[in-house]
Amino acid sequence: MNVSKPVPRSRSRAAAAPAEKAGAAARRRILAAAEKLFADHGFDGTSVRQIAIAAKVPLALVNYHFGSKEGLYREVFALRAPMIVDQRLVGLALADMETDPDRKLELIIKALVVPNLHMRAAEKSPAYARILAREVSDPKSNERGVIAEFFDPVAQRIIEALQTVLPDRTLEELHWGYQVMLGAMVYIMADIGRIERLSGGLCRPEDEISTSKHVVALLHAALKNARVPSRG
């Protein structure tokens, strides 16, 4: 009677390694393709089939790795958001140690906008920023809850930090101030060449240092000096 010998564990692991690497590589391709397509066409305008074709993988593999289109969409945010959120928290910690009010306000603004500008400059691609811009303006955004899950907690932290450095402002003013900063940052991140064209090449979002310097200075001046007239 023939008795098959068990495959040594070390050999079975070695045999599985190439398959694991291939699976990880396919997963990365799916995420990269999904990010670009979601940026170009939005959540509803992108199909799983389109993503599979762009990633050069079987359609079933997308669902195998991510469960559904929404699962894949959330994974794009799960991959990107922690990098931004962690940098914002570090920036807020630095601001918290600052005693000079002007400098503290500047650091809070930097904590919000610089991580996103750095991501765009480092990757030389506005794809994720365009996904953000689409998501915050999509009527179905609240149903998905992506922004609430990944970004609302740190947004509250930033608003609380603004309150400590601008104690004479109303909560209404502070929330609108945060919204204006966020809008400016997302628009700049998502820009695909307009400001460079209008400025004759003087202004380029890919120039992280120059962009940060101008944007932070403008937002600092606005938050410090702009006051809403009292009603009545």
Disulfide bonds with the S-S distance in Angstrom:
none
